[in-house]
């Protein structure tokens, strides 16, 4: 791999983690509700269902992206503290970076949103699809 590609891969990992850390410091609730142990989620029917259709596209990156999805789900479930809308959250997590592979673009948010809307249209109502779009579009913002 080229130096630029390695840097891109590192940034794709570091930027969301740094955003999450800063967001946690700024937005942490005043009580200790987030101090409980994080439950690491290692399997989920929703992640598996939505991700499986991209196995060929992700190819050698499938296992890494799958692990990334489960890490994001573990943190999101911990911060939210509820399973409400869990299926919508899982769908959004699978699609949040998928445009990197499906459209081969570093400007992947719009392609990711488009694919989510196309593929999830019959499964979720308007409000749920809007929630998926909002999660994908804003997942790098604090």
C-alpha positions in Angstrom: 0.0 0.0 0.0 1.1 3.5 -0.7 1.9 6.0 2.1 -1.2 8.0 1.3 -3.4 5.0 1.5 -1.9 4.0 4.9 -2.4 7.6 6.1 -6.0 7.5 4.9 -6.6 4.2 6.8 -5.1 5.6 10.0 -7.2 8.8 9.7 -10.4 6.8 9.2 -9.7 5.2 12.5 -8.4 8.1 14.5 -10.8 10.9 13.5 -13.9 9.2 14.7 -12.2 8.1 17.9 -10.9 11.6 18.7 -14.3 13.0 17.9 -15.9 10.5 20.2 -13.4 11.3 23.0 -13.9 15.1 22.7 -17.7 14.6 22.5 -17.7 12.4 25.6 -15.8 15.0 27.5 -18.0 17.9 26.4 -21.4 16.1 26.4 -20.9 13.6 29.3 -23.9 13.7 31.7 -23.4 15.3 35.1 -24.0 12.0 36.8 -22.0 8.8 36.7 -24.4 6.9 34.4 -21.7 6.3 31.7 -19.2 5.0 34.3 -20.7 1.6 34.2 -18.8 -1.1 32.3 -19.3 -1.2 28.6 -20.9 -4.3 27.4 -19.0 -5.4 24.3 -21.5 -6.5 21.6 -20.0 -9.3 19.5 -23.1 -10.5 17.6 -26.3 -8.9 16.4 -28.8 -10.2 13.8 -29.3 -6.7 12.4 -25.6 -6.0 11.8 -25.2 -9.5 10.2 -28.3 -9.1 8.0 -27.3 -5.7 6.6 -23.6 -6.3 6.4 -23.8 -9.7 4.7 -24.9 -8.2 1.4 -21.7 -6.2 1.2 -19.3 -9.1 1.8 -18.1 -9.3 -1.8 -17.7 -5.5 -2.1 -15.8 -5.2 1.2 -13.7 -8.3 0.3 -10.5 -8.3 2.4 -11.9 -5.4 4.5 -15.0 -7.3 5.5 -13.7 -8.6 8.9 -12.2 -5.2 9.8 -15.4 -3.3 8.9 -17.5 -5.8 10.7 -15.4 -5.3 13.8 -15.6 -1.6 13.4 -19.4 -1.8 13.2 -19.6 -3.9 16.4 -17.3 -1.4 18.2 -19.5 1.5 17.2 -22.6 -0.5 18.2 -21.0 -1.2 21.6 -20.2 2.4 22.3 -23.5 3.7 21.0 -25.6 1.2 23.0 -23.5 2.2 26.1 -24.1 5.9 25.6 -27.7 5.6 24.7 -28.4 3.2 27.6 -31.5 1.7 25.9 -32.4 -0.7 23.1 -35.0 1.6 21.7 -34.6 1.9 18.0 -31.8 -0.7 18.1 -32.7 -2.1 14.7 -32.5 1.4 13.1 -29.2 2.1 14.9 -27.7 -1.2 13.6 -28.8 -0.4 10.0 -27.3 3.1 10.2 -24.0 1.6 11.6 -23.6 -0.8 8.8 -24.2 1.9 6.2 -22.3 4.8 7.9 -19.0 4.2 6.0 -20.1 1.8 3.3 -19.8 4.4 0.5 -16.0 4.2 0.9 -16.2 0.7 -0.7 -19.4 0.9 -2.8 -18.5 4.2 -4.5 -14.8 4.2 -4.0 -14.9 7.8 -2.7 -13.4 9.6 0.3 -16.5 11.8 0.2 -18.5 8.8 1.1 -21.3 10.2 3.3 -23.8 11.0 0.5 -23.2 7.7 -1.2 -23.6 5.9 2.1 -26.9 7.8 2.8 -28.1 7.0 -0.7 -27.4 3.3 -0.4 -29.1 3.2 3.0 -32.2 4.9 1.7 -32.4 2.6 -1.4 -31.8 -0.6 0.5 -33.9 0.1 3.6 -36.9 1.9 2.0 -39.2 -1.1 2.3 -38.0 -2.0 5.8 -38.4 1.3 7.7 -40.9 4.2 7.7 -40.0 7.8 6.8 -39.0 8.8 10.4 -36.8 5.8 10.8 -35.1 6.4 7.4 -34.6 10.0 8.4 -32.9 8.8 11.6 -30.6 6.5 9.6 -29.7 9.4 7.3 -29.1 11.8 10.3 -26.8 9.2 12.0 -24.8 8.7 8.8 -24.6 12.3 7.9 -23.6 13.5 11.3 -21.5 10.7 12.7 -18.2 12.7 12.5 -19.7 15.8 14.1 -19.5 16.6 17.7 
